[in-house]
Amino acid sequence: MARFRAEEHIRTREDFQRIYETGRRLSSRLMTMFIRENDRSSARLGIAATKKIGSAVIRNRAKRLVRELFRHHKPTGGFDVVIVPRREMLDASYDTLEAEFRGLLDRRREGRRPRSVGSSTRRPADHSSV
């Protein structure tokens, strides 16, 4: 059985920021995935479960679900993945979660490029009226 090892965790703010700024963003109804190649031989996971989705109990459940999805469906090769769960994730069946997670990974593999989140493209919040 696959494990979620300590070296597979993304923990530092700098790592999260780098992935947000230079990774690709893929969105679905239940989660948003930021994915970026890394210089390691294995994939790493970060989870950004904000207070917007609920209490600590709810956030922890969402994180457990995401870790389980990652554990069973790790991307091959060196990738950093950050998942931002949505509240709807908690009401979905595990089969639906698996299908969405695999679908996002397949979109990454197929080379479909959604809106870029690189340094050359700014988010609307970054624009200020002059």
C-alpha positions as CSV (number, residue, x, y, z in Angstrom):
1,M,0.0,0.0,0.0
2,A,1.3,3.4,-0.9
3,R,2.2,5.8,1.9
4,F,2.3,9.6,2.1
5,R,5.9,10.1,3.2
6,A,7.3,13.2,4.9
7,E,9.4,14.1,1.9
8,E,6.2,14.3,-0.2
9,H,4.9,17.2,1.8
10,I,5.1,20.8,0.6
11,R,5.5,22.9,3.7
12,T,7.2,26.2,3.2
13,R,5.5,29.4,2.2
14,E,8.2,30.0,-0.4
15,D,7.4,26.6,-2.1
16,F,3.6,27.4,-2.1
17,Q,4.3,30.9,-3.5
18,R,6.6,29.5,-6.3
19,I,3.9,26.9,-7.3
20,Y,1.2,29.6,-7.3
21,E,3.2,32.0,-9.4
22,T,4.9,29.7,-11.9
23,G,2.7,26.6,-11.9
24,R,-0.4,25.8,-14.0
25,R,-3.8,26.2,-12.5
26,L,-6.5,23.6,-13.3
27,S,-9.9,24.1,-11.8
28,S,-12.9,21.8,-11.3
29,R,-16.1,21.9,-9.4
30,L,-14.6,20.3,-6.3
31,M,-11.0,21.6,-6.2
32,T,-8.4,23.8,-7.8
33,M,-5.0,22.2,-8.6
34,F,-1.7,24.1,-9.1
35,I,0.9,21.9,-10.6
36,R,4.6,22.6,-11.5
37,E,7.5,20.4,-12.4
38,N,10.2,20.1,-9.7
39,D,13.8,18.9,-9.7
40,R,13.0,15.8,-7.7
41,S,12.3,12.3,-8.7
42,S,8.9,12.1,-7.0
43,A,5.8,14.2,-6.6
44,R,5.0,16.4,-3.6
45,L,1.7,17.6,-2.3
46,G,0.6,20.8,-0.6
47,I,-3.0,21.5,0.6
48,A,-4.4,25.0,1.1
49,A,-7.7,24.4,3.0
50,T,-8.8,27.9,4.0
51,K,-11.3,28.9,6.7
52,K,-13.7,29.8,3.9
53,I,-14.6,26.1,3.6
54,G,-15.5,25.7,7.2
55,S,-14.3,24.9,10.7
56,A,-11.1,23.1,11.6
57,V,-13.0,19.8,11.7
58,I,-14.2,20.3,8.1
59,R,-10.8,21.6,6.9
60,N,-9.1,18.5,8.4
61,R,-11.6,16.2,6.7
62,A,-10.9,17.9,3.3
63,K,-7.1,17.5,3.9
64,R,-7.5,13.8,4.7
65,L,-9.5,13.3,1.5
66,V,-6.9,15.1,-0.6
67,R,-4.0,13.2,0.9
68,E,-5.9,9.9,0.2
69,L,-6.4,10.9,-3.4
70,F,-2.8,11.9,-3.8
71,R,-1.6,8.7,-2.2
72,H,-3.6,6.5,-4.6
73,H,-3.1,8.6,-7.7
74,K,0.4,10.2,-7.5
75,P,1.6,11.9,-10.7
76,T,4.5,10.1,-12.2
77,G,7.8,12.0,-12.2
78,G,8.8,15.1,-10.4
79,F,5.8,17.4,-9.8
80,D,4.7,19.8,-7.1
81,V,0.9,19.8,-6.6
82,V,-1.1,22.2,-4.5
83,I,-4.7,21.4,-4.0
84,V,-7.2,24.0,-2.9
85,P,-10.4,22.1,-1.8
86,R,-13.8,23.6,-2.3
87,R,-16.7,23.1,0.2
88,E,-18.5,20.9,-2.3
89,M,-15.8,18.4,-2.0
90,L,-17.1,17.2,1.4
91,D,-20.5,16.3,0.0
92,A,-19.2,14.4,-3.0
93,S,-18.6,10.6,-3.1
94,Y,-15.1,9.3,-3.1
95,D,-15.6,7.9,-6.6
96,T,-16.5,11.5,-7.8
97,L,-13.4,12.9,-6.0
98,E,-11.2,10.3,-7.7
99,A,-12.6,11.0,-11.1
100,E,-12.1,14.8,-10.7
101,F,-8.6,14.4,-9.4
102,R,-7.6,12.0,-12.2
103,G,-9.3,14.3,-14.7
104,L,-7.2,17.3,-13.5
105,L,-4.0,15.2,-13.8
106,D,-5.0,14.0,-17.2
107,R,-5.6,17.6,-18.4
108,R,-2.0,18.3,-17.2
109,R,-0.7,15.3,-19.1
110,E,-2.6,16.2,-22.3
111,G,-0.9,19.5,-22.3
112,R,-4.1,21.6,-22.2
113,R,-3.0,24.9,-20.9
114,P,-5.6,26.8,-18.9
115,R,-5.1,30.4,-18.0
116,S,-1.5,30.9,-17.1
117,V,-0.6,31.8,-13.6
118,G,3.0,32.8,-14.4
119,S,4.8,36.0,-13.6
120,S,4.0,37.4,-17.0
121,T,0.2,37.2,-16.3
122,R,-1.1,39.2,-13.4
123,R,-4.2,38.3,-11.5
124,P,-7.0,40.9,-11.5
125,A,-6.4,41.7,-7.8
126,D,-2.9,42.8,-8.7
127,H,-4.1,45.5,-11.0
128,S,-4.6,48.9,-9.5
129,S,-6.3,51.8,-11.0
130,V,-3.9,54.5,-12.1
